[in-house]
C-alpha cells in the first residue's frame, strides 16, 4: 500500500507537470506569440468589439506626407487661374496669399551603366617580355560596382530576400543579369568591408549608459549556435557565437552601464545594483502562478499580477508626463516591501514551480527597481526583443547560414542597419560609401554619431 501510494503521488506530480507545460503560451511563459494555439490567440484580447469604425478616431492627430524641401525639388511650375470662377473675368498673375504646394515624385528610368576596361598586352621591344595592363585601383574584380553591391546587400541583408529572389529583383528593376554565385561573392566581400563598422557598433554599446541584451538560437549547417543582441539608444550590435555561456557574453557586453535582461544565469556576473530585471518576463511568470492548481499559488499570482500592473501603469504616467519621477519613486518605496513580502510568502509555500521561482526573484530583488532611480532605463527588455525580431524572421526563412562567412555577413549587416536607423541615417548611402571607399583605399564612413 505504501509503495502504491508513493507511485500514485509520483504520477500525480508528473501529470501536474505535464498539464502545466501543455497549458503554456506566450502570456504565461517565455514562448513566442507565434507558437500559440488558435485557442490561446483567441484569448489574448478579451475585450469585445468597441463598435467604432476602423482607422483614425475623432480627435486623433493626423499624419500627412511631408513635402520635399524647396532645395531638393528638381523643377517647379507656378500655376495661375486664367478666369474668375464666379464671373469669368480674366485674372492677372498676382498671387493672393501663399500657394498650395503639390508635389509629384517620380524615379527616372533605370539603365545599367556599364564600364569596360580593356587590358591590353604589349611586347617589350627590348627584351621581348609581354606585359598586360592591370585594373585601376578602385575597380572591383567582379562585375558589380559599388552601387550594385550596395543594392544587392540591401536586398539580401536588410530586406532578407533569398538569393534567387535577389537575382530576379536585380534583373527586373535594374535590368542587370547576375548569377547566384555573384550574389554570394558580394556577401563575402561586403562582410569584410563592414567589419570596422561592426566594431564601432560594438564599442558604442559597450560604453552605453543602458544596454538591453537578449539571445536566441541560430544555425550554421544545422549546428546550433547562439545569436546575441546588445542594444542601446544609439547602436545595436549582433554577435553569432558558438554558445551562449556567461564567459562568451562577458567578452561582448563590456563592464559599464546598466544591463537590462531576464533572470538568466549567464548574466549573474553583473552587479545587482546595475541590473534591471525585465518586468514583462516577471508578469508572465505571475500569470503562470495564477493558473496553478494550488489555490494559494493562484491567489499569490493574481496579487502579483495586480501589483505589477499598478507599477507599470504609474511608470507609463511618468513616461507621459502626468506623474513626476519623485512621486513615482515614493510609490515604489511603499510598494517594494509589500511586493517582496508576497514573494517571501511564495517561497514558504514549498510548491514545485512556484517557490523556487519566488526564491530566485528574492535573490534578484535589488535588480527589480533600478529603472525607478536610473534615468534612461526601461522596466522591460522589450527593446532588446524587438531588435532581435528581424533576425528571428530571417532565421525562419533561411534556416541560418552555411559558413562562418555567412554568419559574419548576417551579424555585420544587421548591426550596421539597426544602428543607422537609430541615428536616422540613410542605409543605402552608407553601404555605397563604405564599399566605394574600401575598393579605392580611401576613407569610409563611421557609425560613431556626430552629435551626442
C-alpha positions in Angstrom: 0.0 0.0 0.0 2.8 2.4 0.9 4.6 1.6 -2.4 1.3 2.2 -4.4 0.8 5.5 -2.6 4.3 6.6 -3.4 3.8 5.6 -7.1 0.5 7.4 -7.3 1.9 10.6 -5.7 4.8 10.5 -8.2 2.5 10.0 -11.2 0.2 12.8 -10.0 3.1 15.1 -9.7 4.2 14.1 -13.2 0.7 14.7 -14.6 0.5 18.1 -13.0 3.9 19.0 -14.5 2.8 17.9 -18.0 -0.5 19.7 -17.7 1.3 22.9 -16.7 3.6 22.5 -19.8 0.6 21.8 -22.0 -1.0 25.0 -20.8 2.0 27.2 -21.5 1.6 30.0 -24.0 3.1 33.4 -24.7 1.1 35.0 -21.8 2.4 32.7 -19.0 5.8 31.6 -20.3 8.7 32.7 -22.4 7.2 31.1 -25.5 6.9 33.4 -28.5 3.4 34.5 -29.6 3.8 32.7 -32.9 3.8 29.4 -31.0 0.3 30.0 -29.5 -2.6 27.7 -30.5 -5.7 29.2 -32.1 -7.5 29.0 -28.8 -4.7 30.8 -27.0 -4.6 33.5 -29.7 -8.4 34.0 -29.3 -8.0 34.5 -25.6 -5.3 37.2 -25.9 -7.7 40.1 -26.2 -10.7 39.5 -24.0 -12.3 42.9 -24.9 -15.3 42.7 -27.1 -15.9 44.9 -30.2 -15.8 48.6 -29.5 -18.4 49.5 -32.1 -16.1 52.1 -33.6 -15.1 52.2 -37.3 -11.6 51.1 -38.2 -9.0 53.7 -38.7 -8.3 57.0 -37.0 -10.8 58.2 -34.4 -12.2 61.7 -33.9 -9.6 63.8 -32.2 -6.7 61.7 -33.4 -3.8 63.8 -34.7 -3.4 63.1 -38.4 -0.2 62.2 -40.1 0.4 63.7 -43.5 3.1 63.2 -46.1 5.9 65.7 -45.5 6.8 67.8 -48.6 10.3 67.7 -50.0 12.2 70.9 -49.1 12.5 73.5 -51.9 16.2 73.0 -52.3 15.6 69.3 -53.2 12.9 70.0 -55.7 14.0 69.1 -59.2 11.7 71.5 -61.0 8.7 73.7 -60.1 5.9 75.3 -62.0 3.7 78.2 -60.9 0.1 77.7 -61.9 -2.4 80.6 -62.0 -6.1 80.5 -62.8 -7.0 82.3 -66.1 -10.5 83.4 -65.3 -12.6 84.1 -62.2 -14.7 81.1 -61.1 -17.7 83.4 -60.5 -17.9 86.0 -63.3 -15.3 84.6 -65.8 -13.3 87.9 -65.6 -9.7 87.5 -66.9 -7.3 87.3 -63.9 -3.8 88.8 -63.5 -1.0 86.5 -62.5 -0.7 88.0 -59.0 -0.9 85.6 -56.1 -3.4 86.1 -53.3 -1.7 84.6 -50.3 0.6 81.5 -50.2 0.1 78.9 -53.0 -0.9 75.3 -52.3 2.1 73.1 -52.9 1.5 69.8 -54.7 4.5 67.6 -55.3 4.7 64.5 -57.6 7.6 62.2 -57.1 8.9 60.1 -60.0 12.0 58.0 -60.4 14.0 58.1 -63.7 14.1 55.1 -66.0 16.9 52.8 -64.8 19.5 51.9 -67.4 22.6 49.9 -66.4 25.8 52.0 -66.6 28.5 49.6 -68.0 32.1 50.5 -67.9 34.5 48.3 -69.9 38.2 48.2 -69.1 40.3 46.7 -72.0 43.5 45.4 -70.6 46.0 45.3 -73.4 49.1 43.2 -73.6 52.3 44.9 -75.0 55.5 43.2 -76.0 58.7 44.9 -74.8 60.9 45.9 -77.8 64.0 45.4 -75.7 63.6 42.0 -74.0 60.5 40.6 -75.7 58.6 40.3 -72.4 54.8 40.6 -72.8 53.2 42.8 -70.1 49.4 43.2 -69.6 47.8 46.3 -68.1 46.2 46.0 -64.7 42.8 47.3 -63.5 43.0 50.7 -61.9 42.7 51.0 -58.1 39.0 51.0 -57.1 37.7 48.9 -59.9 36.2 45.7 -58.4 37.4 42.3 -59.7 33.8 41.1 -60.2 31.1 42.6 -62.4 29.4 44.5 -59.6 30.3 48.2 -58.9 29.8 49.9 -55.5 26.2 50.9 -56.2 25.1 47.5 -57.4 26.9 45.8 -54.5 25.1 48.1 -52.0 21.8 47.4 -53.7 22.3 43.6 -53.5 23.4 43.9 -49.9 20.2 45.9 -49.2 18.0 43.2 -50.8 19.6 40.2 -49.0 20.9 41.6 -45.8 18.3 44.2 -45.0 15.1 43.0 -46.6 16.1 39.4 -46.3 15.3 38.3 -49.8 16.5 34.9 -50.8 19.4 34.9 -53.3 17.2 33.7 -56.1 14.7 36.5 -55.4 17.5 39.0 -55.3 18.7 37.8 -58.7 15.2 38.2 -60.1 14.8 41.7 -58.5 18.1 43.0 -59.8 17.1 41.8 -63.3 13.5 43.2 -63.2 14.3 46.5 -61.5 17.8 47.3 -62.8 17.9 45.3 -66.0 21.1 43.6 -64.9 21.6 39.9 -65.2 23.6 38.3 -62.4 24.1 34.8 -61.1 23.6 33.2 -57.6 27.4 33.0 -57.3 27.7 36.7 -57.9 25.3 37.4 -55.0 27.3 35.1 -52.8 30.6 36.8 -53.7 29.1 40.2 -52.9 28.0 39.0 -49.5 31.6 37.8 -48.7 33.2 41.0 -49.8 30.7 43.3 -48.1 31.1 41.2 -44.8 34.8 42.1 -44.8 34.1 45.8 -45.7 31.6 46.2 -42.8 34.0 44.8 -40.1 35.1 48.3 -39.0 31.5 49.5 -38.7 30.6 46.4 -36.7 33.4 47.1 -34.3 32.2 50.7 -33.9 28.7 49.5 -33.1 30.1 47.0 -30.5 32.2 49.9 -28.9 29.1 52.1 -28.7 27.0 49.6 -26.8 29.9 48.6 -24.5 30.1 52.1 -23.1 26.4 52.9 -23.2 24.6 54.0 -20.0 21.8 51.5 -20.6 22.0 48.3 -22.7 19.4 45.7 -23.4 20.6 42.1 -24.0 18.8 39.0 -25.3 19.7 35.8 -27.1 18.1 33.3 -29.4 19.2 30.3 -31.4 21.0 30.3 -34.7 22.1 27.6 -37.0 25.2 27.0 -39.2 24.7 24.0 -41.4 22.1 22.7 -38.9 24.6 23.0 -36.0 23.2 25.0 -33.1 24.8 28.4 -32.3 23.7 31.4 -30.2 22.7 34.8 -31.6 23.2 37.7 -29.1 21.8 41.2 -29.4 23.0 44.1 -27.2 21.1 47.3 -27.9 21.5 50.8 -26.6 19.9 54.2 -27.5 22.4 54.9 -30.3 23.5 51.4 -31.5 22.6 47.8 -31.8 25.2 45.0 -32.3 24.6 41.3 -33.1 27.0 38.5 -32.4 26.8 34.9 -33.6 28.8 32.7 -31.3 29.4 29.1 -30.6 27.5 29.1 -27.4 25.5 31.4 -25.0 27.6 30.8 -21.9 28.5 33.5 -19.4 32.1 33.7 -20.4 31.3 34.4 -24.1 28.8 37.0 -23.2 31.2 38.8 -20.8 33.5 39.5 -23.8 30.7 41.1 -25.8 29.0 43.4 -23.2 31.8 45.2 -21.6 31.7 46.4 -17.9 29.9 49.8 -18.0 26.3 50.9 -17.6 23.0 49.3 -16.5 22.2 45.9 -18.0 18.5 45.1 -18.8 17.8 41.4 -19.2 15.8 38.5 -18.0 16.8 36.3 -15.0 19.2 34.1 -17.0 22.2 32.7 -15.1 24.6 33.9 -17.7 24.0 37.5 -16.5 24.9 36.7 -12.9 28.4 38.4 -13.1 26.8 41.8 -13.4 26.4 43.8 -10.2 22.8 43.7 -9.0 22.6 47.4 -8.3 23.5 48.0 -12.1 20.9 45.4 -13.4 17.3 45.7 -14.3 15.2 42.5 -14.5 12.6 42.6 -17.2 9.1 43.0 -15.7 7.5 41.6 -18.9 9.2 38.3 -18.1 8.1 38.5 -14.5 4.4 39.2 -15.2 4.3 36.1 -17.5 5.6 34.1 -14.6 2.9 35.6 -12.3 0.2 34.7 -14.8 1.5 31.1 -14.6 1.2 31.2 -10.8 -2.4 32.4 -11.1 -3.2 29.3 -13.2 -1.7 26.9 -10.7 -3.8 24.1 -9.3 -3.0 25.0 -5.7 -5.3 27.9 -4.6 -2.5 29.5 -2.5 -0.3 29.8 -5.6 -3.3 31.0 -7.7 -4.1 33.8 -5.2 -0.4 34.8 -5.0 -0.2 35.0 -8.8 -3.3 37.2 -9.0 -1.9 39.5 -6.3 1.5 39.8 -8.0 -0.2 40.5 -11.4 -2.3 43.2 -9.9 0.7 44.9 -8.2 2.8 44.7 -11.3 0.1 46.2 -13.4 -0.2 49.1 -11.0 3.5 49.6 -11.0 3.7 49.7 -14.8 0.6 51.9 -15.1 2.3 54.5 -12.9 5.5 54.1 -14.9 3.5 55.0 -18.0 2.3 58.1 -16.2 5.9 59.1 -15.6 6.7 58.5 -19.3 3.7 60.5 -20.4 4.5 63.4 -18.0 1.4 63.0 -15.8 3.4 61.9 -12.8 6.8 63.2 -11.6 9.7 60.8 -11.1 9.9 61.8 -7.4 6.2 60.8 -6.9 6.9 57.5 -8.7 9.9 56.8 -6.5 7.8 57.4 -3.4 5.2 54.9 -4.8 8.0 52.3 -5.4 9.4 52.8 -1.9 5.9 52.0 -0.5 5.3 49.1 -2.9 8.6 47.3 -2.6 8.3 45.8 0.9 4.7 44.7 0.1 5.8 43.1 -3.2 8.8 41.4 -1.7 6.7 40.2 1.2 4.4 38.3 -1.2 7.4 36.7 -2.9 8.7 35.6 0.5 5.3 34.1 1.2 5.6 32.2 -2.1 8.9 30.8 -1.0 7.3 29.5 2.2 4.7 27.5 0.3 7.3 25.0 -0.8 5.4 24.3 -4.1 7.1 23.0 -7.2 7.2 25.5 -9.9 6.3 28.4 -7.6 8.6 28.5 -4.5 11.8 28.1 -6.5 10.9 30.9 -8.8 9.9 33.2 -5.9 13.2 32.5 -4.2 15.1 33.3 -7.4 13.2 36.6 -7.6 14.0 37.4 -4.0 17.7 36.8 -4.8 17.4 39.4 -7.7 15.3 41.8 -5.6 17.9 44.6 -5.9 17.7 44.4 -9.7 13.9 44.8 -9.8 13.6 48.5 -9.1 16.7 50.1 -10.8 14.5 51.7 -13.5 12.8 53.9 -10.9 16.1 55.7 -10.0 18.2 55.4 -13.1 17.2 57.8 -15.9 17.1 56.3 -19.4 16.5 52.7 -18.1 13.2 51.0 -19.0 11.5 48.4 -16.8 11.4 45.8 -19.5 13.7 44.3 -22.1 11.2 44.9 -24.9 13.7 47.0 -26.8 16.2 44.1 -27.0 13.5 41.6 -28.0 12.2 44.0 -30.7 15.7 44.4 -32.1 16.0 40.6 -32.2 12.7 40.0 -34.0 14.0 40.9 -37.5 16.9 38.4 -37.1 14.5 35.7 -35.9 12.3 36.2 -39.0 15.4 36.0 -41.2 16.4 32.7 -39.4 12.9 31.3 -40.1 13.2 32.0 -43.8 16.8 31.0 -44.3 17.3 28.3 -41.6 20.5 30.1 -40.6 23.8 30.1 -42.6 26.1 27.7 -44.2 29.5 29.1 -43.2 31.4 31.4 -41.0 31.3 34.0 -43.8 27.5 33.8 -43.8 27.5 34.4 -40.0 29.7 37.4 -40.4 27.6 38.9 -43.2 24.4 38.5 -41.2 25.6 39.9 -37.9 27.5 42.8 -39.5 24.8 43.9 -41.9 22.1 43.7 -39.3 24.2 45.6 -36.7 25.0 48.4 -39.2 21.4 48.7 -40.4 19.8 48.8 -36.9 22.4 51.4 -35.8 21.9 53.6 -38.8 18.2 53.6 -38.4 18.5 54.6 -34.7 20.7 57.5 -35.8 18.2 58.4 -38.6 20.9 57.9 -41.3 20.4 56.7 -44.9 21.2 53.0 -45.1 21.9 52.6 -48.9 24.2 55.7 -48.9 26.2 54.3 -46.0 26.6 50.9 -47.7 27.6 52.5 -51.0 30.1 54.9 -49.5 31.6 52.1 -47.4 32.0 49.8 -50.4 33.4 52.5 -52.6 35.9 53.7 -50.0 37.0 50.1 -49.4 37.6 49.5 -53.1 39.5 52.7 -53.6 41.5 52.6 -50.4 40.1 55.9 -49.3 38.2 56.8 -46.1 35.0 55.1 -45.2 32.0 56.5 -43.2 31.9 56.0 -39.5 29.0 54.7 -37.3 30.0 57.0 -34.5 27.4 59.7 -34.1 28.5 63.2 -34.8 26.3 64.6 -32.0 25.6 63.1 -28.6 
